[in-house]
């Protein structure tokens, strides 16, 4: 290995490490924005009347704008964190990068949907003098877009699990249990699609499964993957292998 190659590998690992640490930093900002939105704890009910919804947006306009603008600006900043997963997937010895490229596509699609949901919340708060029925329509659109489109998240986790299962190199990039964990995360998130159908019960957008289980599974995945990725970077550095 030449000095130039060693320098390139060191730079690659340093950039991956920086991207990885954006996760907890951005995650802290997103948590602040999440807590600032008064409609998340407890989550608003689909059974609220148009008048109740309109009154909520009129009363909390400032907090809604702050929280959703922050989520919109910072949500996309989690992409570098997921990109580290993509780079590590490309190191796997399965003779193809198809899983990594599909994972990246699903990540970008999910970030786009997340941004749209934030915009719909902001539009609902933009003119609180609108007819309550119109604000209710925008609120429904925001909530369903925020909770129900879990296809990208499910695909991400299943792709990660498949890549790990197919990794047949002498030293696996990720431990095999991470594949099981990703598959379980996908299963936990999938039922949230019911938020587009149900107005009450655990599958409604404020339900125990659609809201709490879905979001808890996402946060748990982000937290667990941090030490997993750090371990993968340490092993890559020790092996002196290029990304």
N, C-alpha and C positions, 0 to 999 in steps of 0.2 A: 504494500500500500504506500503510495507516494505521499509526501507532505501535503501536496495540494488536495489529494483525496481526503486525507485526515482532517484538514481544515474544513472542507465541504461537509463532511459528516458531522463534525462538531457544530457547525453553523446550523445544519438541519435539525440536530437534536435540541439546540438552544431555541430555535424558532418553535419547535413542537412544544417545548417546555413553557415558553411564553404563552402560546395559544392555549395550553392546558390550564394555566393559571387564570386565564380570562373567565373560566367557568365559575369559580367561587366568587370572584370580584363582581362579575355581572349578575350572578345569582343573588348576591346580597342586595343589589340595586333593584332587581326585579321583585324580590320579596318585599322591599319597602313599598314599591308601587302597588303590589298586590294588597298589602295591608291598608294602603291609603284609599282603596276603592271600597266604599261602604256597602256595595252590593254583593261582596264576596263572603261576608261573615255575619250572619248566615247568608248563603247565596239567595238572590231574589227568587221568588216562586213564580212558575209559569201560570199559577192560578190568580196572580194579582190582577186587579181590574185595570182598565186603561187609565182611570183617574189616579189610582195608586202609583202606577208606573210614571205617569207624567209628573206627579207631585215629587216622586223620588228624584227625578232628573232636575227639576226646578230647585229643589232644596239642596242638592249636592253637586251643583254644576262645577264649582271650583275643584273639588276633590276628584270628580270624574275626569276633568280635563288634565289635571296633574298626573293622575295615575295612568291614564291611557296614553298620554303623550310620552311618559317615561317608558311604559311597556313597548310602545311603538319604536322609540329610538334605540332602546337597549336590547329588546328581544332578539334582534338580528345579530347582536354581538355574541350570542352563544354559538354561532356557526363555527368560529375557529375551534371551539371545544370539540364539536362533533367532527370537525375536519381532522383532528388528531386521531380519532377513531378510524376515519377513512384511510389515513396514511398507514396506520398500523395494520389495517385489513389488507392493504396492498403488499405488506411484507409476508403475508401468510403463504405457505407453500401449497397452494391449490391450483397452480398453473393458469390462473385467470384473475383478472381484476374486476370481473363483472359484478361481484357482490359489493365491492367498494364503490364503484361508479353508481350503482343503483341506490346504495345507501346515501351517497351524496345528493342524488336527485331527490330522494324522499325528504332529506333534511331541508333542502331549499324550498321544496313544495310546502312543507309544514311551516316554515318561517313565513312564507307568503300568506298562508291562511291565517296565521296568528296575527299578522299585521292588519289584514282585512277586518278581523274581529275587533281589534282596537279602534279602527276607523269608524266602524258602525256604532260603537259606543259613543265615540266623539260626535258623530252626526246626530245621534239621538239627543245629545246635550247641547247641540249647536244653537237650536232655536226652541227654548223651553215653552215659548208661547204657541207652538204648533198645536193642532188638535190632538187630544190625548190618544186617539186611535192611531194617528201617524207615529207618535212617539212609541206607542206600544209595538207597532209593526217593526220599527227600527230596533227596539229592545229585543224582540223575538229573533230578528235577524242576527244581532250581535251575539246573543247567548248561544244560539244554535251553531253559528259559525265558530264560536270559541270552544264549545264542548264536543259537538258531534263529529267533525271531520278527523277521525282518529286513524284513518287508513294509512296515512304516511307514517305515523308513529308505530303502528302495528308492523308495517312493512320494514321499517328501520330495524326493529328488534328481531324480526324473523330472519332478515338478511344477515344481521350480525351473528345470530345463532347458527345459521347455515354455514357461514364463512368459517366459524370456529370448528364446527363439526367436520368440515372438509380440509382443515389445516392439518396436513400429514407430514409436516417437517420434523426434523430431529428434535427441535425445541419449539413447542407451540408458542405463538405470540401471546395469546390469552389462555388462562387456565380453562379447562373444559366446563367447569361449573359456571363460568360467565355465559356460556351458550345456553345452559339451562335457565339461568337467571333472566337472560334476554327473552327467551321463549315465554317464561311465566309473566314477564312484564307485558308482552304483547297480548297474552290472554286476559290479563287484568284490565288493559285499556280498551279492548275491542267492544265490550258492551256499551261504552259511552255513546256509540252511534245511536242508541235508543233515545237520546236527548232530542233528536229530530222528530220523534214520533209520540213520546209519552209526555203528558202534562202533569203527572203525579206519580209517586212511587219512587223506588230506587233508581230507575232508569230515566227519570226526568232530569232536566239540566241541573237541578238543585239536589238530586238524589244521592244516596250513599254510594252508589256504584258509579253513576255517570260523572258526578262532580268529585266526590271525595276520594274514591278508589282510583279514578283516572289520574287525578293530580298528584296523589300520594305516590302512585307507581312511577310517574314521571320524575318527581323530585328524588325518590329513592334511587332510581336508575342513575341520575346525574351525580348523586353523592357517592354511590358505590363505585361508579366507573372512574372516579378521580384517583383513588389509590391503585386501581387496576391499571390505569394508563401510566401512572408514575412508575409502577413496577415494570411495565413493558418498555418504557424509555430507559430505565436503568439497565435492563437486560440488553437492549439494543446498544447502549453505550459500552457495556462490558464486552460485547461480542465484536464491536467495531464494525457493525454491519450498516451499510447505507440504507436509507429509507427507500 
